[in-house]
């Protein structure tokens, strides 16, 4: 398992195995409250590592874009005494936290993998397709609005 996301996924699987009270089956998911935060910390790490592996350069570019947008948005809101700036929710989420926005795209796919609904290869293909589609749509939103 050379990919970083696969190492993180193995750690998540080990955590689940070490905590038999965690139930993740095809039609049932139960994560007890007392270990839920650790489960989701590991779960999120898998998604973050997958996004980082898929777009190793993207975080630098999107962080710059996000920082610039957030700075300008704040200045405009303060200057014009606005309550906020309203844009498409997907675009707003992407501009405010690009990596988290992309991580959300593969949430269901990772649960499908954990539940045994799909295999690792299918997860990689499906998650990659979802990320590519999301990035393409988010980066070309102006052509749909014009």
N, C-alpha and C positions, 0 to 999 in steps of 0.2 A: 504494500500500500504506500506508494511513493508520494502521492499527493497529500498536501497538508490537511485538506478537508477530510480525507479518509482516515488520517491519524486521529483527528478530532472526533470523527464518527465512531471510531473504535473506542475512544475514551467514553463517549456517550453510551455505547453499548455495554461497556464494562460497568459503568455506573448503574445502568438498568439491571444488569445481572447481579450486582452486589446489593441491590435494593429490591427484593422480591415483592414488596408492597406496590411497586410501580407495575401497572398492568397496561401493556400496549399490545392489543390484539387487533385483528382485522376490523372488528365492529365495536371495539370498546377501548377507551383510554381512561386510566385513572392514575393520577399523579398526586400523592398525598401532599397536603399543605406544608408539612414540615420539611420536605425535601424538594418542593416545587421550584424554589429559586435556584437551587444548584442544578436541577434538571435543565431549566431554561437557560442557565448560563452556559452549560455544555452544548445544548441545542443551538443556541445563538452562535456559539463559536464555530460549529460546523458550517452554518450558513455564511458567516463572515469569511471563513477560510475558503469556502467555495467561490464566493464573489471575488475575493482577492486573487484566487487562482485563475479565475476566468478573465478578470480585468486587472492585471498587475499594474498597469499604468493609469488606469481610470481614476483610482482614488486621488491621485495628485491633481489631475485635471479637474475633477468634480469638486474637490475641496476648494480649489482656487475659485471656481465658478460659484460655489455655494457661499464662500466667505465674501466675495465681491457682491453677490446679489443681496445677501443679508445686510451688509453694510449700507448699500444704496437704499434698500427697502426701509431700514431704520431711519436713515436721513430724510427720506421723503415723508415718512409718517410724521416725524417730528416737525419738519419744516412746514408741512401743510396741515398739521394738527389733525391727522386722520386717525381713525380707529384701527385701521389696517389696510392692507392691499389685498384685493380679492382676485385670485387667478385660479385656473383649474387645479383641483385638489391634488391630482397626481403630479403636476408640475411643481406645485408648492411643496409637497412632501419631498420631491427629488431635490429641489433647490435648498431646502432647509437641512436635509440630512440624506445625501445621495446614497451612501452605503446602506443605511437602514432601509431606505425605500426599496433598494434592490434585494436586500435580504428578505423583505416581506414577500417578494414575488415567489420565493421557493419554500415558503413555510409549509404549505400543504404537501408539496412533493416530498419534503423530508419526512413528514408524518407518514405518508404513503410508504416510504422506504422502511421506516421503523415498524409499521404495521404489517409488513410483508406483502403489500399489495403490488409493489414493483421491486425489481432487482436493482443492484448498484448501477449497472450500465444504463438501464432505463432512467434511473434518477439523474445520472449525469447528462444524458441526452435531453430529457424533459426540462431540467433546471437550466441547462445552457440555452435551450430554445426560449424559455420564458424570459431569461435575462436579456438575450439578444433582442427579442421582441420589445421588451420594456425599454431598453436603451434606445432602440431605433425609434420607437414611438415618442419617447420623451425628448430625444434630440431633434426630432423633426416636427414637433408640435406646431411650429409657426406655419408650416406649409398647409396644415389642416385648417388653420384659423384664418388664413388669408383670403 
